[in-house]
Amino acid sequence: MSLSQLAREIKESPTLALNEAARQLSERGEPVIHLGAGEPKSKVPMDAILTCAAKLKTGEVRYTPTEGIPTLVKSIIRYTEDHYNKVVDPGNVLATAGAKQAIYNLMMTLLNPQDEVIIVAPYWVSYPEIVKMLYGTPVIVTPESGRFEPTMEDIIQGVSSYTKAIIINSPNNPSGAIYSEDLIGELVEFCENKGIYLIMDDIYHQLVFDDSKWTPVYKYVKKDMEDSKVIVVNGVSKSYAMTGFRIGWTIANKKVTQTMTNVAAQNTSCPSVVLQSAAAGALAGLQNGVENLRLTLQNNANIMMNELNSFNGIKTVAPNGTFYCLPDFSAYEKDSCKLSKFLVDKARVVTVPGKEFGLEGYLRLSYCGTVKSITDGVKRIKWALDPESPNEIYIGDRKFRRDWL
Ligand SMILES: Cc1ncc(COP(=O)(O)O)c(C=O)c1O
């Protein structure tokens, strides 16, 4: 079969593949605990449901302007003012089908073949693949062992005359780390001096735990909006528990936004008007659901850290936000794909191998499920890995026996 060489080189999304594997196991009645998930379990905000239902009720579900319906664009402008202390124009906003499409269309807008994009490890799995899909070259920068935040020197080492953009994700998937205010300031200054695009993927910025601080990038931007190469990506998926609605957006100068709009007009025309209405409702409506989610995740993160700290040998760094943490399991097994598979096979716990995020020896564990799934999940991992564990345990109503170690 002759398929595009480029398309064949794109990796399957490991997280979506894991979700599918877990779903199939659960369907067969296996007692699976999913610590691999990337979406909150809370309900969609009522305001989102009401605006969405109201749109449906009109019976008129049509194309919209590519950049988004006016109520959504207005809500995004207000959101940017509230959370970033930055006033932007409608011409700086583009609504997209999720933050993922925002990043894809943005890369299509910015990259020429061979242009390089700096990506910091651990990174969100899709960044390198998206860059490759657009004939760009991902340049991975890895902070010194055990650190989840790069130094400016780490980043500068990856910069060359081909560097077109640096993409930053803080709070970070998969580590839960938040980059320091000093680093954000230095990054802005460096990119402004060098004329490099600085892309801030802020999709988790409302899910920040007490005593931690997220820095809105515009605090340090000196250039006028229209001369600035700072671009913000955000969306409703994570903070509003609206992953299935697929609404994200970008904030960028008008030239970038207009070119991105042309790209979007030729690939999706616009995000669905029903889903845009829901996102506008969520952004303009009561915000208490976001705070409840943040508090739940903070509590879950503490519980997971306590459970993990009862292990000998694994190294943990407490997350500052998101739904994830990234413990170092290399004392047990250096090959994270092997370890992740072993945990599904022997203890029916789904995790995501650190290798997928550019850090071998680690596993991403998510704590967006129930407290019971977190405590039972980590207990099962401990049982499977700790040679001192009892020989047998019950998982659901089935007895699992250690036939290894
Ligand atoms: C860092 C990061 N950026 C972007 C996305 C994509 O978000 P959306 O669901 O809005 O496409 C995700 C989703 O997992 C993510 O973790």
The ligand as an SDF file (V2000), in Angstrom:
LIG
                    3D

 16 16  0  0  0  0  0  0  0  0999 V2000
   -0.1480   20.2510   27.5050 C   0  0  0  0  0  0  0  0  0  0  0  0
   -1.3780   20.0440   26.7060 C   0  0  0  0  0  0  0  0  0  0  0  0
   -1.6610   20.8910   25.7090 N   0  0  0  0  0  0  0  0  0  0  0  0
   -2.7590   20.7370   24.9540 C   0  0  0  0  0  0  0  0  0  0  0  0
   -3.6260   19.6930   25.1850 C   0  0  0  0  0  0  0  0  0  0  0  0
   -4.8200   19.5410   24.2690 C   0  0  0  0  0  0  0  0  0  0  0  0
   -5.9600   20.0800   24.7930 O   0  0  0  0  0  0  0  0  0  0  0  0
   -7.3470   19.9860   24.0090 P   0  0  0  0  0  0  0  0  0  0  0  0
   -8.0990   18.8560   24.6100 O   0  0  0  0  0  0  0  0  0  0  0  0
   -7.9920   21.3130   24.2520 O   0  0  0  0  0  0  0  0  0  0  0  0
   -7.0310   19.7750   22.5760 O   0  0  0  0  0  0  0  0  0  0  0  0
   -3.3740   18.7760   26.1990 C   0  0  0  0  0  0  0  0  0  0  0  0
   -4.2640   17.6240   26.4220 C   0  0  0  0  0  0  0  0  0  0  0  0
   -3.9130   16.6190   26.9920 O   0  0  0  0  0  0  0  0  0  0  0  0
   -2.2250   18.9660   26.9920 C   0  0  0  0  0  0  0  0  0  0  0  0
   -1.9400   18.1250   28.0000 O   0  0  0  0  0  0  0  0  0  0  0  0
  1  2  1  0
  2  3  1  0
  2 15  2  0
  3  4  2  0
  4  5  1  0
  5  6  1  0
  5 12  2  0
  6  7  1  0
  7  8  1  0
  8  9  2  0
  8 10  1  0
  8 11  1  0
 12 13  1  0
 12 15  1  0
 13 14  2  0
 15 16  1  0
M  END
$$$$
